[in-house]
Amino acid sequence: MDFASSVALTNLYQMAIAYLLALPIGFNRERESTGAGLRTFPLVAVASCGFMLVGIDVLDSTDAESRVIYGLITGIGFIGGGSILKGDGSVSGTSTAASIWNTGAIGMAVAWSRYEVAILLALINFLTLQLVPLAKKVAGADEDDSGQGPGDE
């Protein structure tokens, strides 16, 4: 196997990991009917991973790589901001927006071969989306003081 094939397989492997780590988060958001779900989250993770892989490969300084990271964080924040809805004294979509941002971080961590960070980010995100709403129901709090709606826990 030549060097180019080896790099291509490594990149494919890393993007597949980013995709798989984002699936449970996307599944949760899809099930909650948030507008962003099984398609959005894996695509954000894979795109973030892809941008970082290209940046790592073609850029020759940590300063240039830092600018790629900065651009990704900003751009993903912009995408997430589009999922936040405000009206009638309530705000919804903040968990989805934060999850989109987190999914971008998962993709970046995978690109840097920081799998432990990516797995931990995915696990924390998924468990937060799964367990916090249950804890809020047990506590009897459908809405908190922030004005966040019941559909975005």
HELIX and SHEET records of a PDB file:
HELIX    1   1 PHE A    3  ARG A   31  1                                  29    
HELIX    2   2 THR A   40  VAL A   58  1                                  19    
HELIX    3   3 THR A   62  GLY A   81  1                                  20    
HELIX    4   4 THR A   94  ALA A  111  1                                  18    
HELIX    5   5 TYR A  115  ALA A  139  1                                  25    
SHEET    1   A 2 LEU A  85  GLY A  87  0                                        
SHEET    2   A 2 SER A  90  SER A  92 -1                                        
END                                                                             
